[in-house]
């Protein structure tokens, strides 16, 4: 496993990434600096000058949607208010055009031409939108754009990020930042393994969940920025967040022990429960894909401990059936359920070991992360579409982090899977980086962001165009520095009060000190305010109602870090790791609860 950077190094990188962005000089006649790098650039004489009075010219409804989004982003980036008008482009204007006849641009490519005016043309709305991201990156560096033309088309159709908020809760502003950054770098797919608070099954609503309104807000942002947000409920393994209170659906081993992380795939009731959850997710997600996970079902065990699974398989598929056939049967039944609604199924690869006699439906997309007996080439030969979700692209809280510099120097591209490098991109849909919270308290969200942005830009580059556009990794990093963050990106490391000693209403007095990752610690004579009790999940005390305590101060303890969230009349206190807000009980105790369960306390600081 690669060596991790120390805490001080991470903080230094955070400071670097949040520093003011300098202009980057362009080589004469070279392509303007963007991430991903432009796939083609033909220079011309002169320049396009963005000046006050510029307009966005967009005639049709699709063009106007793209232009309206661009106008909002220009305003957010400090370029002022640019009106959206119809027809009659003049010098200095920006023209958004969608021409379905431009089939060579594909579903996501675009042409950008800079001269006395600037035009962006796509065959689709998405293609034109991507062209506006290039424009925003160029304007982030200079109001003058060198004259020239690019025809910029992605090499891979799926370019993404996966986030497991499957146990711990990741704040909505953090996820919204991610969507904006993804779109800015032309990534188009966000997988979210998370829990939506269920109306049909309140017994499943342990904390980490999101409300339906929160997901609707996130999905609407994804739709606006052409990032498809794909939901996942992992099954039939890793499903403990949903069935920990449903022992009737848990797989039982030969010793009679219940397995709270494994769904009993031999039960029709278990299948109905899972598909019922899927149908409830369909109330808030609009994606045309569903990810069911299907990984590590027998992690730490084997099918021999569950004879009922072999019995089920043989009853359905005959005496030569294997236990793996029952697993595949469950996958295929989920496939048929989503297919009936016009949705495609996605799974992880490690369950396809070759021990089955029944094949998984071949229109299932397989996301390859682990080197097992059936290689990517074998999956493609069988007719599957395969996405590269390699372990080398993982970022794990408190654990392994993708070595972006090494991957860049190796000229990594989506053909490089765990255990096999393909000669051709045929059958490969693209690639994504994955964020996992295995040690949920190992790093804060802001620390994860420091790690994420370079990795995000690298996978954006490797899935869109040339995986190695610059001679050195340092030069590639300079690209990201040059284009900066997406318009509308929020600096979540800002602390709304200065360091000092404050009285929090009538509750307590504490010294407030900013942490290097943009939270605060609260120190009193009794110690530092922390959440340290209750049931642990992924090393995080996620139990609502747990009382805050004054523990011995430890600058490395992330559970002692707090977000001061401005609110009318004062500030709320949200734990940086549990993402629950503090509230005060009738008997004066200070406890943590999700904001939709108990109204957070608002403290006036004096």
C-alpha positions as CSV (number, residue, x, y, z in Angstrom):
1,X,0.0,0.0,0.0
2,X,1.3,3.4,-0.9
3,X,2.5,5.7,1.8
4,X,0.0,8.4,2.9
5,X,0.9,12.1,3.3
6,X,1.1,13.3,6.8
7,X,-1.4,15.7,8.3
8,X,0.9,18.7,7.9
9,X,1.4,17.9,4.2
10,X,-2.3,17.6,3.7
11,X,-2.9,21.0,5.3
12,X,-0.2,22.6,3.2
13,X,-1.8,21.2,0.1
14,X,-5.2,22.6,1.3
15,X,-3.7,26.1,1.6
16,X,-2.2,25.8,-1.9
17,X,-5.5,24.7,-3.5
18,X,-7.4,27.6,-1.8
19,X,-4.8,30.2,-2.7
20,X,-5.7,32.9,-5.3
21,X,-5.3,31.5,-8.8
22,X,-2.5,33.1,-10.8
23,X,-2.7,33.5,-14.6
24,X,-0.8,30.9,-16.5
25,X,1.2,31.9,-19.5
26,X,0.3,30.1,-22.8
27,X,2.9,29.1,-25.2
28,X,2.7,31.0,-28.5
29,X,0.2,29.4,-30.8
30,X,-0.4,26.6,-28.3
31,X,-3.8,25.4,-27.2
32,X,-5.4,27.5,-24.3
33,X,-5.1,25.9,-20.9
34,X,-8.1,23.8,-19.8
35,X,-8.9,20.6,-17.9
36,X,-9.3,18.3,-19.6
37,X,-6.8,19.6,-22.2
38,X,-8.4,20.4,-25.6
39,X,-8.2,17.5,-27.9
40,X,-7.7,19.7,-31.0
41,X,-6.8,23.4,-31.4
42,X,-6.3,25.3,-34.6
43,X,-4.9,28.8,-33.8
44,X,-6.0,31.9,-35.7
45,X,-4.8,35.5,-35.5
46,X,-6.3,37.9,-33.0
47,X,-8.4,37.2,-29.9
48,X,-11.9,37.2,-28.5
49,X,-12.3,39.9,-25.9
50,X,-15.0,39.5,-23.2
51,X,-16.2,43.0,-22.3
52,X,-19.1,44.7,-20.7
53,X,-22.0,44.7,-23.2
54,X,-21.4,41.1,-24.2
55,X,-24.6,39.1,-24.7
56,X,-25.4,35.4,-24.8
57,X,-27.3,34.6,-28.1
58,X,-29.5,31.6,-27.9
59,X,-32.5,31.0,-30.1
60,X,-34.1,27.6,-29.3
61,X,-35.4,26.3,-25.9
62,X,-32.4,23.9,-25.5
63,X,-29.9,26.7,-26.4
64,X,-31.6,29.0,-23.9
65,X,-31.3,26.4,-21.1
66,X,-27.6,26.2,-21.7
67,X,-27.2,29.9,-22.0
68,X,-29.3,30.6,-18.8
69,X,-27.0,28.2,-16.8
70,X,-23.9,29.9,-18.3
71,X,-25.3,33.4,-17.4
72,X,-25.7,32.3,-13.8
73,X,-22.2,30.9,-13.7
74,X,-20.7,34.0,-15.3
75,X,-22.3,36.0,-12.6
76,X,-21.1,33.7,-9.9
77,X,-17.6,33.9,-11.3
78,X,-17.6,37.6,-11.0
79,X,-18.1,38.4,-14.7
80,X,-21.2,40.4,-14.2
81,X,-24.7,40.1,-15.6
82,X,-24.8,38.9,-19.2
83,X,-28.2,39.0,-20.8
84,X,-29.6,36.1,-22.9
85,X,-31.1,37.2,-26.2
86,X,-32.3,35.8,-29.4
87,X,-30.8,36.2,-32.9
88,X,-28.6,38.9,-34.4
89,X,-25.1,38.1,-32.9
90,X,-22.7,41.0,-33.0
91,X,-19.0,41.6,-32.1
92,X,-18.3,40.5,-28.5
93,X,-21.3,38.2,-28.2
94,X,-21.2,34.6,-27.2
95,X,-23.4,32.3,-29.4
96,X,-24.8,29.0,-28.2
97,X,-26.0,26.8,-31.0
98,X,-27.3,23.2,-31.1
99,X,-27.3,21.5,-34.5
100,X,-28.3,17.8,-34.5
101,X,-26.8,17.5,-37.9
102,X,-23.3,17.8,-36.4
103,X,-23.2,14.1,-35.7
104,X,-19.4,14.0,-35.7
105,X,-19.6,15.8,-32.3
106,X,-21.4,12.9,-30.8
107,X,-23.6,13.1,-27.7
108,X,-21.1,15.2,-25.7
109,X,-18.6,16.9,-28.0
110,X,-18.7,20.5,-29.1
111,X,-16.9,23.0,-31.3
112,X,-15.7,26.3,-29.9
113,X,-14.6,29.1,-32.2
114,X,-13.1,32.3,-30.8
115,X,-12.8,35.4,-33.0
116,X,-14.5,38.7,-33.0
117,X,-17.3,36.8,-31.3
118,X,-17.3,33.4,-29.6
119,X,-19.5,30.5,-30.7
120,X,-20.2,27.2,-29.0
121,X,-21.8,24.5,-31.1
122,X,-23.0,21.0,-30.0
123,X,-25.0,18.3,-31.6
124,X,-26.8,18.0,-28.3
125,X,-27.6,20.2,-25.3
126,X,-25.1,18.3,-23.3
127,X,-22.4,18.9,-25.9
128,X,-23.1,22.7,-26.0
129,X,-23.1,22.7,-22.2
130,X,-19.6,21.2,-22.1
131,X,-18.4,23.9,-24.4
132,X,-19.6,26.5,-21.9
133,X,-17.4,24.8,-19.3
134,X,-14.4,25.4,-21.5
135,X,-15.3,29.0,-21.9
136,X,-15.6,29.5,-18.1
137,X,-12.2,27.9,-17.6
138,X,-10.7,30.3,-20.2
139,X,-12.3,33.3,-18.7
140,X,-11.1,32.3,-15.2
141,X,-7.6,33.0,-16.6
142,X,-8.0,36.0,-18.9
143,X,-10.8,38.1,-20.4
144,X,-9.0,37.8,-23.7
145,X,-9.1,34.4,-25.4
146,X,-6.8,33.7,-28.3
147,X,-8.5,33.3,-31.6
148,X,-8.8,29.8,-32.8
149,X,-11.1,26.7,-33.1
150,X,-11.4,23.5,-31.2
151,X,-13.4,20.4,-31.9
152,X,-13.4,18.6,-28.5
153,X,-15.0,15.2,-28.3
154,X,-14.6,12.7,-25.3
155,X,-13.0,9.3,-25.8
156,X,-15.2,7.6,-23.2
157,X,-18.9,8.0,-22.5
158,X,-18.7,7.4,-18.7
159,X,-16.5,9.7,-16.7
160,X,-17.3,9.6,-13.0
161,X,-17.0,9.7,-9.3
162,X,-18.5,7.3,-6.8
163,X,-19.3,8.3,-3.2
164,X,-20.3,6.0,-0.4
165,X,-22.4,7.9,2.0
166,X,-23.8,4.5,2.8
167,X,-23.2,4.7,6.6
168,X,-21.8,8.1,7.4
169,X,-23.6,11.2,6.3
170,X,-21.8,13.6,3.9
171,X,-23.1,17.1,4.0
172,X,-25.2,18.3,1.1
173,X,-23.0,21.4,0.4
174,X,-20.0,19.1,0.0
175,X,-21.9,16.9,-2.5
176,X,-23.1,20.1,-4.3
177,X,-19.5,21.3,-4.6
178,X,-18.6,17.9,-6.1
179,X,-21.4,18.1,-8.7
180,X,-20.2,21.6,-9.8
181,X,-16.6,20.5,-9.9
182,X,-17.4,17.4,-11.9
183,X,-19.3,19.4,-14.5
184,X,-16.6,22.0,-14.7
185,X,-14.1,19.2,-15.6
186,X,-16.6,17.5,-17.9
187,X,-17.3,14.5,-15.7
188,X,-20.8,13.2,-16.2
189,X,-21.6,10.4,-13.7
190,X,-21.9,10.5,-9.9
191,X,-22.7,7.2,-8.2
192,X,-24.1,7.7,-4.7
193,X,-24.5,4.8,-2.3
194,X,-26.7,6.3,0.4
195,X,-29.8,5.9,2.4
196,X,-32.9,7.9,1.5
197,X,-35.2,8.3,4.6
198,X,-38.0,5.8,3.9
199,X,-41.7,6.4,4.5
200,X,-42.6,2.8,3.7
201,X,-40.0,1.3,6.1
202,X,-39.3,3.6,9.0
203,X,-37.5,0.7,10.8
204,X,-34.6,1.2,8.3
205,X,-34.1,4.9,9.2
206,X,-30.9,4.8,11.2
207,X,-28.7,7.9,10.8
208,X,-26.7,8.5,7.8
209,X,-29.9,9.0,5.8
210,X,-30.9,11.9,3.5
211,X,-34.4,13.3,3.3
212,X,-36.2,13.0,0.0
213,X,-36.2,16.8,-0.4
214,X,-32.4,16.8,0.0
215,X,-32.0,14.3,-2.7
216,X,-34.4,16.1,-5.0
217,X,-32.2,19.2,-4.5
218,X,-29.1,17.3,-5.4
219,X,-30.6,15.6,-8.4
220,X,-32.0,18.9,-9.7
221,X,-28.4,20.3,-9.5
222,X,-27.1,17.3,-11.4
223,X,-29.7,17.6,-14.1
224,X,-28.9,21.3,-14.5
225,X,-25.1,20.5,-14.8
226,X,-25.5,17.4,-16.9
227,X,-24.2,15.1,-14.2
228,X,-26.2,11.9,-14.0
229,X,-26.7,10.9,-10.3
230,X,-27.0,7.2,-10.1
231,X,-28.3,5.7,-6.8
232,X,-27.1,2.5,-5.2
233,X,-28.5,0.3,-2.4
234,X,-25.9,-2.5,-2.0
235,X,-27.4,-6.0,-2.0
236,X,-27.5,-8.8,-1.3
237,X,-24.4,-8.1,0.8
238,X,-23.5,-4.9,2.7
239,X,-27.2,-4.3,3.3
240,X,-27.0,-4.0,7.0
241,X,-28.0,-0.3,7.1
242,X,-31.4,-1.4,5.7
243,X,-32.0,-4.8,7.5
244,X,-30.3,-4.4,10.9
245,X,-33.8,-4.1,12.4
246,X,-35.3,-6.8,10.1
247,X,-33.9,-10.2,11.3
248,X,-36.6,-11.9,9.4
249,X,-34.8,-10.9,6.1
250,X,-31.3,-11.7,7.3
251,X,-29.5,-14.8,6.0
252,X,-29.2,-17.5,8.6
253,X,-26.1,-19.8,8.7
254,X,-26.0,-23.5,9.5
255,X,-25.4,-22.7,13.2
256,X,-28.6,-20.6,13.4
257,X,-26.8,-17.3,13.5
258,X,-28.3,-14.3,11.8
259,X,-26.1,-12.4,9.3
260,X,-27.3,-8.7,9.5
261,X,-25.2,-7.6,6.5
262,X,-26.6,-10.4,4.2
263,X,-30.0,-10.5,2.6
264,X,-31.6,-14.0,2.4
265,X,-31.8,-14.3,-1.4
266,X,-34.0,-17.4,-1.0
267,X,-36.9,-15.4,0.4
268,X,-39.4,-13.8,-1.9
269,X,-40.1,-11.4,1.0
270,X,-36.5,-10.2,0.9
271,X,-36.7,-9.5,-2.9
272,X,-40.0,-7.7,-2.4
273,X,-38.5,-5.6,0.4
274,X,-35.5,-4.6,-1.8
275,X,-37.4,-3.8,-4.9
276,X,-39.9,-1.8,-2.7
277,X,-37.0,0.4,-1.6
278,X,-35.9,0.8,-5.2
279,X,-39.4,2.0,-6.1
280,X,-39.3,4.5,-3.3
281,X,-35.9,5.8,-4.6
282,X,-37.5,6.3,-8.0
283,X,-39.6,9.0,-6.3
284,X,-36.5,11.2,-6.1
285,X,-33.9,9.9,-8.5
286,X,-34.2,10.4,-12.3
287,X,-31.2,8.4,-13.5
288,X,-31.5,5.8,-16.2
289,X,-29.3,3.4,-14.2
290,X,-29.5,1.6,-10.9
291,X,-26.5,0.2,-9.1
292,X,-27.2,-2.8,-6.8
293,X,-23.7,-3.4,-5.7
294,X,-23.7,-7.2,-5.6
295,X,-20.2,-7.3,-4.1
296,X,-18.6,-9.3,-1.3
297,X,-21.8,-11.3,-0.5
298,X,-19.7,-14.0,1.1
299,X,-17.0,-11.8,2.5
300,X,-15.4,-13.7,5.4
301,X,-17.6,-16.8,4.9
302,X,-18.6,-19.2,2.1
303,X,-21.7,-20.7,0.6
304,X,-21.2,-24.0,2.4
305,X,-22.4,-22.3,5.6
306,X,-25.8,-21.7,4.0
307,X,-27.1,-25.0,2.5
308,X,-30.5,-23.4,1.8
309,X,-28.9,-21.4,-1.0
310,X,-27.7,-24.5,-2.9
311,X,-31.1,-26.0,-2.3
312,X,-32.8,-23.0,-3.7
313,X,-30.5,-23.0,-6.8
314,X,-31.0,-26.7,-7.5
315,X,-34.8,-26.4,-7.1
316,X,-34.9,-23.6,-9.7
317,X,-32.1,-24.6,-12.1
318,X,-31.6,-28.4,-11.6
319,X,-29.2,-30.7,-9.9
320,X,-26.1,-29.2,-11.6
321,X,-26.8,-25.7,-10.2
322,X,-24.3,-24.1,-7.9
323,X,-24.9,-21.7,-4.9
324,X,-23.5,-19.0,-7.2
325,X,-26.5,-19.5,-9.4
326,X,-28.8,-18.4,-6.6
327,X,-26.8,-15.2,-6.3
328,X,-27.0,-14.6,-10.1
329,X,-30.7,-15.3,-10.0
330,X,-31.2,-12.5,-7.5
331,X,-29.1,-10.2,-9.7
332,X,-31.1,-11.1,-12.7
333,X,-34.5,-10.6,-11.0
334,X,-33.4,-7.1,-9.9
335,X,-32.2,-6.6,-13.5
336,X,-35.7,-7.5,-14.8
337,X,-37.4,-5.2,-12.2
338,X,-35.4,-2.1,-13.3
339,X,-35.6,-3.1,-17.0
340,X,-39.4,-3.1,-16.9
341,X,-39.0,0.6,-15.9
342,X,-36.6,1.5,-18.7
343,X,-33.5,1.5,-16.4
344,X,-30.2,-0.3,-16.8
345,X,-28.5,-2.3,-14.1
346,X,-25.0,-1.9,-12.8
347,X,-23.0,-4.2,-10.5
348,X,-19.5,-4.6,-9.1
349,X,-17.4,-7.4,-10.7
350,X,-16.2,-9.5,-7.8
351,X,-19.4,-11.7,-7.6
352,X,-18.7,-13.0,-11.2
353,X,-16.2,-15.7,-10.3
354,X,-17.1,-18.2,-13.0
355,X,-18.6,-20.6,-10.5
356,X,-22.1,-20.1,-11.8
357,X,-23.9,-22.0,-14.6
358,X,-26.5,-19.3,-15.0
359,X,-25.1,-16.1,-16.6
360,X,-25.9,-12.5,-15.5
361,X,-27.9,-10.7,-18.2
362,X,-25.4,-9.3,-20.6
363,X,-27.0,-5.8,-20.8
364,X,-25.8,-5.4,-17.2
365,X,-22.9,-3.0,-16.9
366,X,-20.1,-4.4,-14.8
367,X,-17.9,-2.1,-12.8
368,X,-14.5,-3.7,-12.4
369,X,-12.6,-3.0,-9.2
370,X,-11.1,-6.3,-8.1
371,X,-8.8,-8.7,-9.8
372,X,-10.7,-12.1,-9.8
373,X,-10.7,-15.1,-12.1
374,X,-12.9,-13.5,-14.7
375,X,-10.9,-10.7,-16.3
376,X,-12.2,-7.6,-18.0
377,X,-11.4,-9.0,-21.4
378,X,-13.4,-12.1,-20.5
379,X,-16.4,-10.0,-19.5
380,X,-16.2,-8.0,-22.7
381,X,-15.9,-11.1,-24.8
382,X,-19.1,-12.3,-23.1
383,X,-20.9,-9.2,-24.2
384,X,-20.8,-7.0,-21.1
385,X,-20.0,-3.3,-21.0
386,X,-17.3,-2.8,-18.4
387,X,-16.4,0.4,-16.4
388,X,-13.0,0.8,-14.8
389,X,-13.5,1.4,-11.1
390,X,-10.0,0.2,-10.2
391,X,-8.8,0.0,-6.6
392,X,-5.9,2.2,-7.7
393,X,-8.5,5.0,-8.1
394,X,-9.8,4.6,-4.5
395,X,-9.7,7.3,-1.8
396,X,-10.5,5.7,1.6
397,X,-10.9,7.8,4.7
398,X,-8.0,7.1,7.0
399,X,-6.7,4.5,4.6
400,X,-5.4,4.0,1.0
401,X,-5.3,7.1,-1.3
402,X,-4.9,6.9,-5.0
403,X,-1.4,8.0,-6.0
404,X,-2.4,10.4,-8.7
405,X,1.1,11.5,-9.5
406,X,2.2,7.9,-10.1
407,X,-0.8,7.2,-12.3
408,X,-0.2,10.3,-14.3
409,X,3.5,9.4,-14.9
410,X,2.4,5.9,-15.9
411,X,0.1,7.4,-18.5
412,X,-2.8,5.5,-16.9
413,X,-6.0,5.3,-18.9
414,X,-9.3,3.4,-18.6
415,X,-7.8,0.3,-20.3
416,X,-5.6,-0.3,-17.3
417,X,-7.7,-2.5,-15.0
418,X,-6.7,-4.3,-11.8
419,X,-4.9,-7.4,-13.1
420,X,-5.1,-6.7,-16.8
421,X,-4.3,-4.0,-19.3
422,X,-6.4,-4.1,-22.5
423,X,-5.0,-3.4,-25.9
424,X,-8.3,-1.8,-27.1
425,X,-10.9,0.4,-25.5
426,X,-13.7,-1.7,-27.1
427,X,-16.3,-2.5,-24.5
428,X,-14.8,-0.1,-21.9
429,X,-17.4,2.6,-21.0
430,X,-14.9,4.7,-19.0
431,X,-13.6,5.1,-15.5
432,X,-14.4,6.6,-12.1
433,X,-12.7,7.3,-8.8
434,X,-14.4,6.0,-5.6
435,X,-14.6,7.5,-2.1
436,X,-15.1,5.0,0.7
437,X,-15.6,5.8,4.5
438,X,-14.1,2.6,5.8
439,X,-12.7,4.5,8.8
440,X,-15.3,7.2,8.9
441,X,-13.5,9.4,11.5
442,X,-10.1,9.0,9.7
443,X,-10.5,12.3,7.8
444,X,-13.0,15.1,7.7
445,X,-14.9,16.1,4.6
446,X,-12.6,19.1,4.0
447,X,-9.5,16.8,4.2
448,X,-11.1,14.4,1.7
449,X,-11.7,17.4,-0.6
450,X,-7.9,18.2,-0.6
451,X,-7.2,14.7,-1.8
452,X,-10.1,14.6,-4.2
453,X,-9.6,17.6,-6.5
454,X,-6.2,16.5,-8.1
455,X,-7.6,12.9,-8.5
456,X,-10.8,14.3,-10.0
457,X,-9.0,16.3,-12.6
458,X,-6.7,13.4,-13.4
459,X,-9.6,11.0,-14.1
460,X,-11.4,13.8,-16.1
461,X,-8.3,14.1,-18.3
462,X,-7.8,10.4,-18.7
463,X,-11.4,9.7,-19.7
464,X,-11.9,12.7,-22.0
465,X,-8.6,12.9,-24.0
466,X,-4.9,12.4,-23.9
467,X,-4.1,10.9,-20.4
468,X,-0.7,12.7,-20.4
469,X,-1.1,16.2,-22.0
470,X,1.9,17.7,-20.1
471,X,5.5,16.6,-19.8
472,X,5.4,16.4,-16.0
473,X,2.8,16.0,-13.3
474,X,3.7,19.4,-11.9
475,X,2.7,21.0,-15.2
476,X,-0.6,19.0,-15.1
477,X,-1.3,20.2,-11.6
478,X,-0.6,23.8,-12.8
479,X,-3.5,23.3,-15.3
480,X,-5.9,22.7,-12.4
481,X,-4.5,25.7,-10.5
482,X,-5.0,27.8,-13.6
483,X,-8.7,27.0,-14.2
484,X,-9.5,27.1,-10.4
485,X,-12.7,25.9,-9.0
486,X,-16.1,25.9,-10.6
487,X,-18.3,29.0,-10.4
488,X,-20.6,28.6,-7.5
489,X,-18.1,26.4,-5.6
490,X,-18.3,27.2,-1.9
491,X,-15.3,27.4,0.3
492,X,-16.4,25.1,3.1
493,X,-13.3,25.8,5.2
494,X,-14.4,29.4,6.1
495,X,-15.1,29.9,9.8
496,X,-17.6,32.6,10.5
497,X,-16.1,33.9,13.7
498,X,-12.6,34.9,14.8
499,X,-10.6,32.8,17.2
500,X,-11.4,33.8,20.8
501,X,-13.3,33.0,23.9
502,X,-17.1,33.1,23.6
503,X,-20.1,32.4,25.8
504,X,-22.6,30.1,24.1
505,X,-25.9,31.4,25.3
506,X,-26.5,30.1,28.8
507,X,-24.9,26.7,28.1
508,X,-21.1,27.1,28.3
509,X,-18.0,29.3,27.7
510,X,-15.3,28.0,25.5
511,X,-12.2,29.1,23.5
512,X,-13.0,28.8,19.8
513,X,-9.9,27.9,17.7
514,X,-9.9,27.3,14.0
515,X,-8.5,23.9,12.8
516,X,-6.2,23.6,9.8
517,X,-9.0,21.9,7.8
518,X,-11.5,24.7,8.4
519,X,-13.5,23.6,11.4
520,X,-13.2,24.7,15.1
521,X,-12.4,23.2,18.4
522,X,-14.2,24.3,21.6
523,X,-11.9,24.2,24.6
524,X,-12.9,24.8,28.2
525,X,-11.3,24.1,31.6
526,X,-13.0,20.7,31.4
527,X,-11.4,19.8,28.0
528,X,-12.6,19.9,24.3
529,X,-16.1,19.4,23.3
530,X,-16.6,16.0,21.5
531,X,-18.9,13.3,20.6
532,X,-17.4,10.1,21.9
533,X,-20.2,7.8,23.2
534,X,-22.9,5.6,21.8
535,X,-22.9,2.9,19.1
536,X,-20.0,3.0,16.6
537,X,-20.5,2.5,12.9
538,X,-17.3,2.6,10.8
539,X,-15.6,3.9,14.0
540,X,-18.1,6.8,14.1
541,X,-20.7,7.4,16.9
542,X,-23.8,7.7,14.7
543,X,-26.4,7.1,17.4
544,X,-28.8,10.0,17.8
545,X,-29.3,11.3,21.3
546,X,-25.7,10.8,22.4
547,X,-24.5,13.5,24.8
548,X,-21.6,15.8,24.0
549,X,-18.8,15.5,26.4
550,X,-15.7,17.5,27.4
551,X,-12.8,15.1,26.6
552,X,-9.1,15.5,26.9
553,X,-8.0,17.7,24.0
554,X,-6.4,15.9,21.1
555,X,-5.7,17.8,17.9
556,X,-5.8,14.6,15.9
557,X,-9.3,13.6,17.1
558,X,-11.7,14.6,14.3
559,X,-14.7,14.0,16.6
560,X,-13.6,17.2,18.5
561,X,-14.0,19.3,15.4
562,X,-17.1,21.3,14.8
563,X,-18.7,23.3,12.1
564,X,-20.1,26.7,13.2
565,X,-23.1,27.0,11.0
566,X,-24.6,30.5,10.8
567,X,-28.3,30.7,11.7
568,X,-30.8,33.5,12.4
569,X,-29.9,34.8,15.9
570,X,-26.6,32.9,16.2
571,X,-24.9,29.7,15.2
572,X,-25.6,26.0,15.2
573,X,-22.9,23.5,16.1
574,X,-22.6,20.5,13.8
575,X,-20.1,17.7,14.4
576,X,-17.6,17.5,11.6
577,X,-17.8,13.7,11.5
578,X,-21.2,12.6,12.7
579,X,-22.9,15.5,10.8
580,X,-25.5,15.8,13.5
581,X,-26.3,19.1,15.2
582,X,-26.3,19.7,18.9
583,X,-29.6,20.4,20.7
584,X,-30.4,21.1,24.4
585,X,-32.8,18.8,26.2
586,X,-35.4,20.0,28.7
587,X,-33.1,18.9,31.5
588,X,-30.1,20.9,30.1
589,X,-28.1,18.1,28.5
590,X,-26.4,18.9,25.1
591,X,-27.0,16.0,22.7
592,X,-26.6,15.3,19.0
593,X,-29.6,14.7,16.6
594,X,-30.3,14.8,12.9
595,X,-31.8,18.2,12.2
596,X,-35.0,16.7,10.9
597,X,-35.5,14.8,14.2
598,X,-34.8,17.6,16.7
599,X,-34.6,21.3,16.0
600,X,-30.9,22.2,16.4
601,X,-30.0,24.7,19.2
602,X,-29.0,28.2,18.0
603,X,-26.4,29.8,20.3
604,X,-25.8,33.5,20.5
605,X,-22.1,34.0,20.8
606,X,-20.9,36.8,23.0
